[in-house]
Amino acid sequence: MSVKTFPLTKARLEELADQYPTPFYIYDEEAIRQNVMAMRRAFSIFPSYKEHFAVKALPNPFILKILAGLGLGADCSSYAELLLAKMAGITGEDIMFSSNETPEREYRLADELGAVINLDDFTHIEFLERCLGRIPALISCRYNPGPLKEGNAIIGKPEEAKYGFTGEQIIRGFALLRDKGARRFALHTMVASNELSLDYHVQTARMLFELAVEIREKTGVRVEWVNLGGGVGIPYRPDQEALSWDALAAGIRAAYDDIIVPAGLDPLGIHTEYGRPITGPYGWLVARALHRKRIYREYIGLDASMADLMRPALYGAYHHISIPGKEDAPLTEMYDVVGSLCENNDKFAVQRRLPWIETAAETGRGDFVVIHDAGAHGRAMGFNYNGKLRCGELLLRPDGSVIRIRRSETEDDYFATLDARALQEFHSEGDEYVAP
Ligand SMILES: *Cc1c(COP(=O)(O)O)cnc(C)c1O
């Protein structure tokens, strides 16, 4: 069981909404801090440990600054994500650049920032050398185990995934990188997404440890650290159990003692790129119920849409919903809770048991509808389809105050990529159009 809580009362939300109209995301800084500290304590059983927060999960530099202050680095995979890390004061080897199909200018920026470049393919060894005029002294390679490892629902089977080197390529790759001047090496993999099984993650570590030993035997290259990637799940459903940091670290440590220590590779660093389990449970999308509609089913229409939170529409993902002020009310209704896109999969919940919800159309203000576990891969996946503007982000500080860390988009943002002058000068031929 995981308990679904929300840190603000309905009265406080009403006050906030006067200043920052719904919808908005809100993140709980203190809860994120406690979580990160628990993670770091758990992983302190390794000779060295570094977590590079996956920026794509929550690409807000205010959040990144909090995480950097707690000793975390960043995992980036694009030009803008590298700039976000830099904005938050994260530089050098604290940045992992785990990209794929990488454009030249992204490798150049990663190199300028001193980031650890994590190659996704054998052919990128030469490509990187051409981009930079050399191979960096420190380099990482991403492993794809193919049929050796079972996948999971979101990321798919490794042998069908586009990422990483094969086992044979990675051995040749490290030898080639050494011959081209690399001196320090790291090994990376990322084979699952939103996986709650402890055993799965321990097996992944075991697999990387065995590969580190094999690389040493076959090439003489000693990797300095392994990066286990992300993929640790969170309990989106109340009947699911969170993975404990202590159990996870202890499981990985047992594999380390089994494989790394006897092979003489101790000390080996452990790195991770967790995103979802760092901030996911500590962010909420707060919307308001606008309309009630009764046809073949009963619908509650919100002022948020899948443009604000895509996971339910994209993966059929469950996100818990609660109604502030009605935490203990009986679940008498059966609703589809929907957004306003002209897309029928724009539904936050389908046939969900909920308390009676008041709508703004009926009562003026309407109930707040809080969508839980939206602190990772939430707003970040937002988009502008249908002319929908993405909502802003608020931060609940440890002292109870609330600050805005990103404003909502306006129509000006939506039109910012259009050239108004060019549009004015542009004349459609209309009726006079003659085919060339
Ligand atoms: C998405 C991603 C992560 C983070 O995954 P989470 O599921 O958010 O922990 C880490 N590393 C890589 C390479 C990724 O693509």
The ligand as an ORCA input file, in Angstrom:
! r2SCAN-3c Opt
* xyz 0 1
  C      14.576      8.462    -19.057
  C      15.955      8.099    -18.687
  C      16.345      8.063    -17.351
  C      15.408      8.331    -16.209
  O      14.413      7.384    -16.108
  P      13.368      7.397    -14.895
  O      12.428      6.312    -15.262
  O      12.736      8.732    -14.853
  O      14.129      7.122    -13.656
  C      17.669      7.785    -17.076
  N      18.557      7.536    -18.055
  C      18.215      7.545    -19.360
  C      19.247      7.291    -20.381
  C      16.907      7.821    -19.718
  O      16.561      7.831    -21.007
*
